[in-house]
Amino acid sequence: MPKPQIYTCCQSCSPCVTICLGGGGQGSTGPPGPTGPQGPTGPSSLEGPFPNNIHVCLRPGESTEINLAQYTVPGTYPIDASSYAIEQYPFFDAGLTVSLPGVVQYTANTRFLGSDYFTFSVMDTMGNQSPTFGTVFISVQCLKPQPILPATFLYSHSSAKIVYEYNSLDGSTELFEDTDGNHTGPLTSLATNREDGLIYYVATMDGTGTLFAYDYVNALFVTITMPDGMTPVTGTSLGLGTGDIKNGGATFTNGVLFLGVDGTNYVRIPMDRYIPGSMEQSITDSTIVTIGTSPLITYGDMAYDPISSSLIIINNSVSEYVVNPIGGTLYYTVPSSATNIALGPDNVFYTSVGTAVRRYNVYTGAVTPVADAQALVSAPAAMTDYICHGCPLGESTTVP
């Protein structure tokens, strides 16, 4: 076993920049310590359950509860909550205990700074074990206590052409209203592009859903065109025939816009880099992707899960489909009562029940209340991820 590096906490230590307890990217590495192998985060078969990796950061001497079950995807059969087992114990902890089935308590050593990890396995109710171990990465740092971020996302009005920015503490703030008399509402298929400071949306023009954007940094409306720089982006121009992009959800990640279409298709659209203030952006290409499932999908919304690198498709209060965003391979489905979905800066997904805000677990489909959350102005026509005020453009993962 490697020998621990002993340090004392000091004022010069860097603050933790990881989204704690959310699995949201790799945090600061700290002084030398075991790093542990990175395990696969996406499912590869439909036999046993699939534990995802978890990232946690805390101060020396602090204790934190880690819900392993929250980051485990069911396989063919339900998860046996009593079967969670620690396979590799941490090296430098002051204690790792099981508080509830699928929940552990990690206590950081008071005289250690750096990286630690442990692994775990789980079985389903038929005795099938997870094909891989989940890894919990621990970063012990001298960081100031981080406030709990409010639920934050964007949503559009159920009938008016208005998009709101929402946080659970202050409620809804109008972000913009599409006042073009040729457009009819509501605005659907919202998607946040923090790399370019844009919010994509679909408005109905001449009875057809047409893609537009709003430059929220410069408060400008942006025209989106096909690669020729002139043709509007519609279901027809994307080669969808009678498929209309106003009926599906949308999401954006890593330079690519995903638009859903009722049926079993969605469109993968790489976007040109937007020049701030130019009021125009073109797509570079488009690919129609067919999901590997026979039932037709009535799209409610779409989102990208950065933990499993998967596309989440909500089937309008029926099911959630988790697919490979590039090829459309169906990983698994879970029952879902959600109609919309958005990712917050705390790396938590949110949905709504009427005007009430709820947390949404993309691994189980569970919907839970957000304590003391302000109500929405209306039941959303669409939801999308948060925006970052004052963050440098081009840094899509920046947390405000």
N, C-alpha and C positions, 0 to 999 in steps of 0.2 A: 504494500500500500504506500503511495507517495506520502512524504512528510508534509504536514501543513505549513503554510507560510504564516507567521505570526506578525500582526500589525496592530497598531493602536489607532483609534478613530481620530481624524484631524480635520481642521477647517478647510484644508486645501483639496480634499477629496472631491472628485467630480460628481455632480448629481446624476442620478439614474435617469436615462432617457428612454428606457424601455416602457411600453405599456404594460404595467404590472398585472400579473394574473390573467392576461388576455391572450397570450401566445402571439403577440403582435410584433414579430421581428426580433432579431438578436440584439440584446442590450449591450451596455458597456462591458468590456472584458475584464477589468480589474487585474490585480497581481496574479502571478502564476498559480495555477491550480488545475485539477483535472477538467478536461473539456467534454469528454464523453462523445460517443459517436452520434451523428445525426441520423435518426431513424426515419423511415418513410412516413409521410403524413397522409397519403391518400390510400383508399382501399384498393386492393388488387384482386379480390375475389369476393364471393358472397357466402363464405363459410362461417368463420368465427367473427367476433366483434373486432373493431379496429381502434385501438387507442391512439389518439393524436398526441403530439409533443406539446409540452406546456412550458412557458417561461415565467419565472417569478423573480422579483427583486425585493430585497429588504435590508434593514440595517443589522449590524452585529447585535446579538442578544434578542432580536425581535422574533416573534412566533407568528406564523400565518397558517390559515386553513386552506387546503388545496383540494378542490372537488374533482377527483379523477373521473368520476362518472360523467361530469358535464362535458368532458372532452373525448368521450368514447362514442364511436358510431356503431350501432347495432349491425350484426351480420344477418344471417338467415333467420335466426331465432332471437328472442329477447335476451338482454344482458342479465346475468345472475349477479346482483349487486353484492352478494356475500362472497363472491369468488375473487375479488381483487387481491393481488398478492404482490409484495415487494420482491423483485428479483435481484436487483443490485442496490444495496443500501448506500446512502451518502457517506462521503469520507470525513467531512469536517463539521458535521452538525452537532448540536448539543442535545438532539433528541428528535426522533421521527416516530409518531404514534398514530394509531388508527382511532379516530373519534367516532365515526359512523361508517356503515358499509359504503365503500367507494370514496371516503373522505379521510384525508390524513392531515396531521398537524406537524409542520416542520419548524424547528427552533434553531436559529442561527447561533453559532458559537460566538461568545462575546469577544474573543481574541483572534478572530479570523476575518480577513477580507479576501475576496476573490470568487472563483467559480466552483460550484459543487454540482452534483447531479445524482439522481437515482432513477431506476427503471421499475416498471410495473407491468403485470399481465392481468388478463381477465378472461372469464369463460362465459358462454351463454348457458341458457337453461337446459340444453342438451349435452353439456359437457365439452363443447368445442372450444378450444383455447384460441386466443388471439394469435394470428400468424406472426406478428411482430410485437416487441415490447414497446410500450410508450416510455418516453424519456421526459423527466421533469428537470429542466435546467434552472439552477439556482445562482443568482448573482447577489453576493453579499457586499454591500457598498456603504460608504458614509454618505447617505442621501437624506435630504430633508423630507419629512413626512409629506406625501403627495395628497392633495385634496381629491375627494371623489368627484369625478367629472359628471356634470348633469347629462341626462339623455339629450343628445343634440343631433339634428338631421334636418332635411328640407322636405316640404310636401306641398302639393298643389290643392287649391280649393275644388270642391266637388262640382261646382258649376261656373264660377267666375274664372277669368284668365289670370289668376294670381298665384304666385309661388311664395311661400313663407319659409323663413328660417325659424326653427323651433329649438328651445331648450327647456327642460322640465322645470327649471327654477323661475324663469321669466315669462314663459309662454311663447306666443307666436309674434314674429315681427315680419311685416310685409317686405319681401326682398325685391320683387319687381312685379309689374302688371303688363301683360302684352296688350297694348291698346290699338294694335292694327285692326282696322275695321273689316279687313278681308279674312281675319282669323276668327273662328268660333271655338268656344271652350267646351269642356275643361281642357287644361293642358295635361298631357299624359306622357308616359315613357320618359320620366326624368332620369338624368344621369349626371353625376358630378365629375368634372375633369379638373382636379386640383393642380395638375401639371401646367395647364394653360389658363387657369382662372375662369373656366367656362362651366355653365350649366346647360346641358342639352335638354330639349323638350320637343314634343310633337304637338302641333296645333292643326286643327282641321281647316283646310283651305279648298274651296270649291268641292266640298264633300270628301276630300282625300286627306289623310294624315301626312303632314309634311314636317321634316326635321328642321329645327332652328336651334339657336343657342343664345345665351345671355352672358356677356362679359361682366362678371360681378366685381372685378377690380376697377374697371373704368366706367361701369354703369352704361353699357352699350349693347344693343341688340345685334346679333351676328347672323349673317346668311350662310347656310351650309349648302354646298353644291357637290355634284358628282365630279369625277376627275377632270371633266372638260371645263370646270370653272363656271358653268352657266346653268346646267340642268338641276332643278331642285331634287332633293333626296326624298323619294316617295317609295311606296311598295312597288309601283310600276317601274320606276327607274332602277330599282335594285333587282329587278327580274323576278319579283314574287307573284306576278300575274294578278289574281284578285286579292292576294294577301295585303292587308293594310297595317302599317306600322303603328297606327293609333290604338290598336287593340292589345298590344303587347307591352311588356315592361322593358326596362333598359338598365344597363350598368356600364361603367367605364373602368378600365384598368390597364396600366402599362401601354398607353398609346392606342388602345383598341376600344371601340364602342361596340357593345352587343345590344341588338334590338330583337325583341321577341315578336313572333307572329303566331296567331292561333293555328294549331295543327301540331306538327312535331318539328317545326323549323325555328331557327333563329338566324340572324345575320351577323357575321363577324366583320367589323369595318375598321381597318387601320385609318387613323386620321393624320392629315398633314399638321405640322407644328403651327400653331396659331401665332400670328404676329400681333402683340398687344395693341389694341386700338384700331386694327385694320378693318374690323366689322365684317370679315369674311374668312371662311375656312373651307377647304375642300377635303373630301375623302380621297384616299389614295387607291383604294380597292374595296371589294366586298366579296364575301364568300357565304353562300347559304349552307348552313350546317343542319343536318337531320339528326335528331336525338334517337338513340337506339331503343325505342320503346313503341309498342303498338297503340296504346290508348292515345286519343287526341288530347292535347293539352290546351285548356282554356287559360291563357296566360293571365296571371294576376300581376306579377312583378318579377324582377331579376336582381341578383346581387352577386358580388364576387367575394368569396371567403378566402382571405389571405393566409389562414392557417392551413387549410387543406389544398389551396390552389385550385379550388373548384368553383364552377358556376352554379349558383343556387337559383332554381326556377320554381316559383310559387304557382301552383295550379288552382288558383282562385278558390280557396277554402276547401280544397279536396286533398291534395298531396303536395309534397315538396320533392322535386327531382334534383339530384346532385350529379352533375355531369362534368366531363372533361371539356373545358372551354374551347379547345382547339378542334377536336374531332367529334365532339358530341357523344362520346361513349358514356352510357348511363352507369354510374357507380352504384347508386342505391336510391330508394324512395322512402319517405317517412310520411305518416299522416300529418296534415297541417290544416289549421283553421284560418291561416293568415291570407290576406288579399294583397298586402303591400309589405315591403321590407326595405330597411335602410341600415347602413353601418354607421355607428357613432365613433367619435375620437377615442373612446375608451375601449374600442375593438369589440363592442357589444352590438348585436343586431337588435333593431326595434321594429315593431309593427303597431297597429292600432286596432281597437275594437270600437267602432263608431268614432267618437272624438276622444276616447281614452287611450293613453299611450301604454304600450306593453313591451316588455323584453321578449325577444324571440330566440329560442335555442335552435340553431340550424341543424344540430345533430340528432335531436329528438322531436322537433316540432312543437315543443312545449311553449306556452305563452304564460308569462307571469307579470303581475302588476309592477309599476314603477312607483315607489313611495312618494307621496306628496307631489306628484307631477301635475302641472297645469294642463287643462283640457285644450284640445286643438280647436281652431275656429270652425272647422267643418270636418266631416269624415273625408279623408284624403282621396282625391282621384288618383294620385301617385305619390310615392315617397322615394327619396334618394339619400345618398350619403352626405355627411357634413361638409362644409366648406371651411377653409382656414384663412382667417383675416390676418393680413400682415406677414404671411409666410412667403419666402422666395418662390417664384414660379419655377417649375421643373422639379420640385421636391414633393411628389405626390403623397409621401408617407409622413410628412411633417405633422406633428401634433401641436395644436394651438396651446 
